[in-house]
């Protein structure tokens, strides 16, 4: 069984922020006709405190997934062995 990362461990967030250049405001992607195909701003609620009814690991994962990814990577970073 896999072990869960403690909610207070910020390593994944630091890794996700490495090379970050900026954010889109608003972070809404539209197709050629103007139809919204992705609205990352809909996840702004994740910036607030977690409700006690939400599992802390689910909240942590959702916050990681909602990060924008406009970044610059010049070389691969070494990963620790699993």
Secondary structure, DSSP 8 states (H G I E B T S, - for coil): ------TT--HHHHHHHTTB----SS-EEE-TTS-EEEEGGGGGGGGS---TTS-HHHHHHHHHHTS---B--SS-------
